Amino acid sequence: MALEMRGRCERCETTELPPDADARICAYECTFCVACSEALHAICPNCGGELVPRPRLLRKDPA
């Protein structure tokens, strides 16, 4: 099962979070930009879980 790479911060609603952007997620895939994650002290306001760096989706070059 793949992560849902959401493109919007759930707090400030910035849409500058493409799959390769630096973002933070919780276990339920709630997504926040770095600035909002820091303001929330890395705690998800939705579930109380830890916000951790989201893995980056690296695009492969065509062979």
FILUMLUM-153220 format. One line per field, with one value per residue: residue number from 1; residue in one letter; z, y, x of N, C-alpha, C, O in turn. Coordinates in steps of 0.001 Angstrom, whole numbers, plus 500000, padded with zeros to 6 digits. Atoms other than C-alpha are relative to their C-alpha. Layout:
N
nr	[NUM  ...]
rest	[A  ...]
n.zz	[Z  ...]
n.yy	[Y  ...]
n.xx	[X  ...]
ca.zz	[Z  ...]
ca.yy	[Y  ...]
ca.xx	[X  ...]
c.zz	[Z  ...]
c.yy	[Y  ...]
c.xx	[X  ...]
o.zz	[Z  ...]
o.yy	[Y  ...]
o.xx	[X  ...]
***
This chain:
63
nr	[1  2  3  4  5  6  7  8  9  10  11  12  13  14  15  16  17  18  19  20  21  22  23  24  25  26  27  28  29  30  31  32  33  34  35  36  37  38  39  40  41  42  43  44  45  46  47  48  49  50  51  52  53  54  55  56  57  58  59  60  61  62  63]
rest	[M  A  L  E  M  R  G  R  C  E  R  C  E  T  T  E  L  P  P  D  A  D  A  R  I  C  A  Y  E  C  T  F  C  V  A  C  S  E  A  L  H  A  I  C  P  N  C  G  G  E  L  V  P  R  P  R  L  L  R  K  D  P  A]
n.zz	[500000  500138  499291  500759  499979  500079  500468  499293  498545  499361  499067  500700  501302  501130  500998  500479  499493  500968  499413  499646  499066  498593  499273  498825  499948  498845  500383  500795  501203  499934  500616  499582  500443  498929  499080  499159  499131  498917  499159  499267  499211  500624  499515  500880  499278  500302  499284  498894  500362  500332  501387  500411  501411  501004  500990  501286  501179  500988  501351  500700  501383  500939  500435]
n.yy	[498824  498785  498813  498972  498823  498826  498814  498797  499994  500001  498881  498701  500288  499752  501064  500139  501264  501094  501238  499940  498894  500306  499901  500871  500788  500871  501385  500005  499249  498576  499386  498635  499444  499998  498881  500333  501102  499406  499240  500985  500790  501334  500815  499847  499515  500856  501289  499959  500767  499309  499589  500378  499673  500837  500496  499311  500830  499659  500428  500738  499596  501066  500763]
n.xx	[500845  499194  500453  500709  499130  500869  499289  500457  499850  501319  500135  499982  500587  499116  500042  498623  499461  499992  499465  498584  499796  499785  501267  500099  501230  500208  500307  501225  499651  500311  498833  499733  498729  499008  500260  501153  499593  499210  500930  500801  499040  499953  501118  501158  501174  501154  499985  499052  498811  498763  499796  498654  499761  500649  499036  500080  500224  498985  500373  498955  499763  500346  498809]
ca.zz	[500000  498928  500850  499710  498765  499555  497988  500564  504160  506405  508607  506334  503161  501072  497841  497485  498546  495416  496006  496125  498565  502179  504288  507531  507987  510831  510830  509268  506474  507697  505851  507018  505676  507705  509172  510423  511776  513778  515063  516161  517913  515555  517015  514667  515793  514245  515989  518443  516597  515817  512627  510822  507496  504563  502260  498976  495735  493449  489771  487790  484525  481536  480448]
ca.yy	[500000  503344  506591  509199  512091  514999  518304  520677  521561  520841  523868  526787  525188  525980  524013  524025  520385  518323  514690  515638  518557  518558  517886  516178  513409  511379  507692  508582  510563  513960  516331  519573  521902  522176  525595  524394  521175  523218  525510  522378  521010  517989  516763  516145  518212  515647  512459  513510  511447  512391  514356  512957  513749  512440  510155  511834  510358  510318  510172  507613  508631  506734  504001]
ca.xx	[500000  501481  501327  498850  501137  498845  499805  498319  499194  496216  496941  497880  496488  499558  499520  503308  503752  504390  505487  509181  508684  509818  506700  505664  503084  501576  500638  497276  499004  497804  500147  501758  504443  507646  506753  503357  504863  507364  504570  502662  505780  505658  502338  499396  496385  494030  495165  497886  500485  504066  504751  507781  509489  507489  509473  510296  509069  512066  511282  513237  514842  513474  515875]
c.zz	[500000  500834  499060  500119  499792  499688  500707  501499  500630  500982  499254  498582  498815  499041  499409  500521  498957  500624  500411  500977  501413  500733  501184  499980  501317  499493  499142  498721  499981  499577  500383  499410  501205  501019  500931  500954  501189  500961  500870  500890  499576  500561  499106  500806  499774  500861  501196  499728  499661  498512  499654  498538  499068  499028  498684  498891  498936  498650  499345  498589  499078  499485  498506]
c.yy	[501243  501145  500904  501279  501256  501248  501282  499833  500117  501151  501332  499905  500402  498817  499762  498720  498889  498766  500047  501128  499488  500239  499053  499288  499240  498602  499901  500816  501423  500707  501466  500473  500053  501099  499693  498855  500525  500780  499067  499110  498538  499040  500280  500476  499137  498747  499975  499224  500878  500350  499758  500379  498999  499491  500737  498990  500458  499438  499297  500538  498856  499315  500077]
c.xx	[500893  499421  499218  500822  499152  500804  499632  500214  498617  499804  499920  499450  500868  499923  501382  500648  499910  500663  501467  500326  500236  498675  500036  498657  499926  499669  498740  500146  499457  501285  500121  501320  500939  499705  498829  500338  500807  499102  499151  500862  500006  498951  498793  498789  498763  499961  500945  501275  501188  500040  501462  500208  499331  501065  499813  499808  500988  499584  501178  500134  499618  501273  500197]
o.zz	[500852  501117  497865  501201  498678  500170  500218  502061  500226  501479  499429  497913  497708  499469  498307  500892  499161  501686  501318  501254  501771  500699  501292  499589  501979  498285  498404  498026  498914  499983  500350  499236  502344  502224  502127  502107  502324  502175  501969  501496  500402  500619  498940  501793  500519  501366  501977  500606  499502  497668  500321  497816  499253  498593  498302  498910  498352  498522  499413  497942  499382  499226  497978]
o.yy	[501379  501190  500981  501859  501765  501405  502370  498778  500960  501353  502087  500922  500584  497670  499227  498731  497908  498882  499318  501380  498389  501350  498227  499870  499019  498361  498931  501068  502026  500299  502211  499678  499894  500860  499972  498861  500094  500697  499437  498161  497638  497831  501432  499838  499239  498367  499023  499099  502091  499532  500266  500593  497787  500260  501067  497905  501532  498255  499773  500875  497696  499971  499496]
o.xx	[501771  498224  499504  500909  499032  501926  499936  499921  497816  498695  498963  499262  500361  499791  501503  501822  499195  501275  501870  501499  499815  498145  500943  497645  500939  499690  498568  499162  499349  502373  499141  502244  500500  499783  498908  499907  500607  499288  498739  500366  500163  499176  498394  498423  497789  498905  500927  502128  501056  499675  502364  499234  499434  501921  498690  500389  500848  499269  502311  499142  499898  502281  501145]
***
